[in-house]
Amino acid sequence: MARKRPRNIQQLFSSQRFQRFTDFTHQYQHWQQQLQQCLAALGLAPLSQHCTVVSVRAHTLIIEVPSAAMANRLKLQQQRIITHFQDESTGQITQLEVRIRPSPIEASEQAVSASKTPPPKVPAEEVSVVTQLREQAARCEEPLRSQLLALADKYEQE
């Protein structure tokens, strides 16, 4: 099987795929700038560092955020965001979709903090536990009394 000759750099840059890619990156940068301007105008400038425009498809602006709290703040301003993007002639946008995607660093930190919870403490003296179970059983009616006594017996046997 004969191999194709490698393309030179001019052929690559003049290809239709490359042109579509550059057009998309310019459009993506434009969407990002519009989102930052919109959030600044709405007084939500701190959110602009965390929000990214994923795409604009079928009259829907899709924005990705790292937390549900940020998603709620954007949803409260949904109509204003849509109006801003329509005014900037991005196209006919009628809906806003906010996707929540936690950053990998935050997700791993949450998993680590969840795993750091200490195990439940075992009572120092099991005798006191047995005594407490028997005292509680004396104050309770059946069937709870018999269950507490059975549990106390179980602790004594161990």
Sequence and secondary structure as in RCSB ss.txt:
>XXXX:A:sequence
MARKRPRNIQQLFSSQRFQRFTDFTHQYQHWQQQLQQCLAALGLAPLSQHCTVVSVRAHTLIIEVPSAAMANRLK
LQQQRIITHFQDESTGQITQLEVRIRPSPIEASEQAVSASKTPPPKVPAEEVSVVTQLREQAARCEEPLRSQLLA
LADKYEQE
>XXXX:A:secstr
        HHHHHTSHHHHHHHHHHHHHHHHHHHHHHHHHHTT GGGGGT EEEEEETTEEEEEESSHHHHHHHH
HTHHHHHHHHHHTTS    EEEEEE   HHHHHHHHHHHHTS      S HHHHHHHHHHHHHHS TTHHHHHHH
HHHHHHH 
